[in-house]
Amino acid sequence: MSKMSYPFRSCFLLIFIISRLMSIIGKLKPWTNLLPSELLSLDISTRLHFDSDTAESASSDFGKLVRATPAAVLRPTSIEDIISLVKFSYTLSAPFGIAARGRGHSVQGQALAENGVVIDMRSLMNNDNNDNGSNSSSSNSRIRVCESKRYVDVGGEQLWIDVLGATLEHGVAPVSWTDYLYLSIGGTLSNAGISGQTFRYGPQISNVHELDVVTGKGELVKCSEHVNSELFYGVLGGLGQFGIISRARIGLQPAPKRVKWVRMLYDDFPTFTGDQERLISIHGDMKGIFNGLNYVEGSLIMQQTPPNNWRSSFFSPSDQSKITSLVTPNGIIYCLEVVKYYDNSNMDTIDQELQEMLEGLSFLSGFIFIRDVTYIDFLNRVRKGELKLESKGLWHVPHPWLNLYIPRSQILEFNSEIFTKVLTQGTLATGPYLIYPMLRNKWDDRMFAVIPEEDVFYTIGLLHSNGFDGSKVLEDQNREILRLCEEKGIKVKQYLPHYVTKEEWNNHFGSKWEKFLERKAMFDPKMILSPGQRIFN
């Protein structure tokens, strides 16, 4: 071989190496412009994704009203990956924001992290989700029912539908739910987690015994009422500001087999709310899951919110026609919805028990409707509506939802000012409007979930949408509702809050604001976590 060939081979090899390096640098450039290049030296670098498709998937949430593109998305394979990412950001003089995202079911960008990193918590799930909640707990190491069946340990990324399936295998289940079960444990516990069971069992955050949390310093901390309690009560209802929930220990009770599901109609609002309040006062402190009513909700039926909607298809076609004939002359009809659980032990007496519980209610004669369904079909009632809308391309549209808490003393004024004047003005919105009462004594004031001061208060859920092009009209309507409440002195509190100024957040938390700031300084002093809430940025 000629001696001259060696320089040519060396030169060719050098050119090849340089071209490969340039290719790699070129691919990394969009990422390294926003995040420190030192991230490449960490083990998690192979789980960080910064391609445009992945970033796009984490740039919006369920609401589709806000866009914020992250610099990268972490798909962790272990809790250690999350710890490593947070700890790295914490060591920087200019840390980047980090948002833990489960299903991304926020509506105002709360699950986003512009120019930061979104953690795709679903990557921790090691089981196949299905539609009927029949997953085996034995196949999922992130859902474990204890031997005594008193609690279940659940990964923060897991969905409530999977927890239901896993616990039912043991004849037990959690007692407090959300209407929609395809939400993550960490997501609902960072807010509150409410539904028709809340009047009796409290929100989901009131049913947690213990947590494992990755703080804003990158520390994994076990906490409970008695151990690291400041973190425990901070994280539950803390809007993701103090830590990322990696595990939650949730209380269990024996699960029923079936439910009696009842809806009753009213044309008078004070009578409707009076009956709701009567029911929760009687049944709110019942002991034993098979004693008393287990669920109380309510809703509005209007021209634009028909008897059946995506939340559930409860009424038969003939019932719908009968109900629609009521709506036309009245404008609004109020629907009281209750559920009574049962199993083999009270199967023979359930009808008599239910009749006694509903005695004295003043619903419209002839307008009571009763269904008998399985426990899981009732809890998972929203799923069918979701799949139906999804098949028509109508689920992944903007959702300018508004969720409020209203003091009991002002609910009649809210009805006259908002329900009868604003919501009946003929917008083309569709979707359920919910209204039902809760008891303050079922909430723990040590947590940062904010509710009205009165012993009884109402939750209002305006879960409306208007296709792809009508969201601005509904957003304007939401702002008008909030403006009218302020003008009339109605002391609303937002659930799943969205504010844009520090003053608004201060007003929201009220007397808890200073303590909120103290906890932030303790557990996330560099303000890394959940930047999409826009509390500190």
QUITALIN-V163943 format. One record per backbone hydrogen bond with DSSP energy under -1.0 kcal/mol. CO is the residue of the C=O (numbers start at 1). NH is the residue of the N-H. Records with the same first field share a line. If there is no record, write none. Layout:
CO: NH  NH
This chain:
2: 5
4: 8
5: 9
6: 10
7: 11
8: 12
9: 13
10: 14
11: 15
12: 16
13: 17
14: 18
15: 19
16: 20
17: 21
18: 22
19: 23
20: 24
21: 25
22: 26
23: 27
24: 28
25: 29
28: 32
29: 33
31: 34  35
36: 39
37: 40
38: 41
39: 42
42: 45
44: 47
47: 75
49: 73
51: 55
52: 56
53: 57
56: 59
59: 68
63: 399
69: 115
72: 118
73: 49
74: 120
79: 83
80: 84
81: 85
82: 86
83: 87
84: 88
85: 89
86: 90
87: 91
89: 92
97: 117
98: 530
99: 119
101: 121
104: 62
106: 63
109: 112
113: 116
116: 71  72
117: 99
118: 74
119: 101  121
120: 123
121: 124
122: 125
136: 139
137: 140
140: 143
142: 155
144: 153
146: 149
150: 252
151: 146
152: 250
153: 144
154: 248
155: 158
156: 186
158: 185
159: 163
160: 164
161: 165
162: 166
163: 167
164: 168
167: 170  172
168: 171
171: 255
173: 253
181: 161  183
183: 160
184: 188
185: 189
186: 190
188: 191  192
189: 237
190: 239
192: 205
193: 204
195: 198
196: 296
197: 200  201
198: 202
203: 206
204: 207
207: 251
210: 249
211: 223
212: 246  247
213: 221
214: 244
215: 218
219: 215
221: 213
223: 211
227: 224
228: 232
229: 233
231: 235
232: 236
235: 238
238: 241
244: 214
246: 156
247: 212
248: 154
249: 209
250: 152
253: 173
257: 375
258: 342
259: 373
260: 340
261: 371
262: 338
263: 369
264: 336
265: 364
266: 334
268: 272
269: 273
270: 274
271: 275
272: 276
273: 277
274: 278
275: 279
276: 280
277: 281
278: 282
279: 283
280: 284
283: 286
288: 291
295: 339
297: 337
298: 435
299: 335
301: 333
305: 302
309: 312
312: 309
316: 320
317: 321
318: 322
319: 323
320: 324
321: 325
323: 326  327
324: 328
326: 330
327: 331
330: 332
333: 301
334: 266
335: 299
336: 264
337: 297
338: 262
339: 294  295
340: 260
342: 257  258
343: 346
346: 350
349: 353
350: 354
351: 355
352: 356
353: 357
354: 358
358: 361
364: 367
367: 265
369: 263
371: 261
373: 259
374: 378
375: 379
376: 380
378: 381
382: 386
383: 387
384: 388
385: 389
386: 390
387: 391
389: 394
390: 393
395: 397
399: 401
402: 462
403: 495
404: 460
405: 493
406: 458
407: 410
408: 411
410: 414
411: 415
412: 416
413: 417
414: 418  419
415: 420
418: 422  423
422: 425
430: 465
432: 463
433: 300
434: 461
436: 459
438: 457
439: 442
440: 443
444: 447
455: 440
456: 408
457: 438
458: 406
459: 436
460: 404
461: 434  463
462: 402  464
465: 430
470: 474
471: 475
472: 476
473: 477
474: 478
475: 479
476: 480
477: 481
478: 482
479: 483
480: 484
481: 485
482: 486
483: 487
484: 488
485: 490
490: 492
493: 405
501: 505
502: 506
503: 507
504: 508
505: 509
506: 510
509: 512
510: 513
512: 516
513: 517
514: 518
515: 519
516: 520
517: 521
518: 522
519: 523
520: 524
523: 216
524: 527
528: 98
530: 533
531: 534
